[in-house]
């Protein structure tokens, strides 16, 4: 994109006060949104601060017993990298947002027993979600695709929706600003075609400012804590397809966003960050870190080795004869890799919580990226102490049971180079070229999970 006016200082949106209205009709629920816009110098960078998720104790299952109250939502501020780029080039900001599909909220009321009934109404949540999107000016994912698509189209966004198969009405959607972002290619994955449940994923190739190219992937991984084999298979397939598309376009950078339904201390997180996982060392029911460990059920049988079936092995690794799952991408998590001034992170430097409902308080949403990009700042999450006082999301001020996560990236020199001999450079040469020249903003998000599970 060309130039744009500097963004004003970011402040949290003022909670809206609306009279009760009749419940809106339920058009097909959606997925995620990607928005790109030129940023110039970006947002003011004089508000460095520590992370705002400082609760003591590790994330896990939380059962509150006190009466729900209303609290003002704390400000969410940018946490800057210690060596953030000062270039005046384009900036690329990506948002990942699981907005809680309305049909899933309807089918799983047990997760939201402590949430005020009016805070669960779609018409109320839609206003909050739209307000959040407009405030952070992103490319993001949504719940009611038709409802939000109309709003976003009026603001210059284009979109694609990929619905889940079966009886589900939700899925993934990606939105992007047509001014400055040109869609070069798109692909999607229907995991039911591979016997990996009915979840879906999206993959896009965008051209930014008619110069930079970028692959963006959007996924909402199966929630079921016991089916780590399926989760692993879905993630592995997304990474493989994203890599193939990036190679097709000359080895361009990749960003993968969404709800991975796996915690930072899980084997699946290790698989993402280390590129491989020996599944023979793990129980598929514990791969995601979402299994219930309150009664130490697995600890009682810790000496017993889990026996994988041929189908489970094939789901996880792609072959019933291979016990090591692998993927081709050397990826980093934007929140974990940021070297900013923050002392209150959770495991691996990830936020302590991006989601909170009756049975879970923790982190499952991530923004992963490859070489060719550097993370210059992230939007801090809310304090866990505040989340606990709400007794569960959504609230009258927060429209989903997930918090949107946002990261700003800059393109490195190696990503910006278009020389014909670039493909012949060694990995060491590419690493030496990673001096930041700012990129463009992209916000991204994904939607709720399967009809018999929520997450």
Secondary structure, DSSP 8 states (H G I E B T S, - for coil): ----------------------------B-----B----TT-S--------S---SS--B-----S-----------EEEBTT-----S--EEEEE-----HHHHHHTGGGGTTS-HHHH-HHHHHHHHHHHHHHHT-B---SBHHHHHHHHHTTTEEEEEEE-STT---EEEEEEETTTEEEEEEEEEEGGGGTSTT-EEEEEEEEETTTEEEEEEEEE----TT-HHHHHHHHHHHHHHHHHHHHHTTS-EEEEEEE----TTSHHHHHHHHSEEEGGGS-GGGTTS-S--TT-TTGGGTTS-----HHHHHHHHSSTT--EEE-S---EEHHHH--BS-----GGG--S-SEEETTEEE--EEEEE-TTEEEEEEE----HHHHHHHTSS--SS--SSB--EEEEEEEEHHHH---TTGGGS-HHHHHHT--EEE----B-------TT---
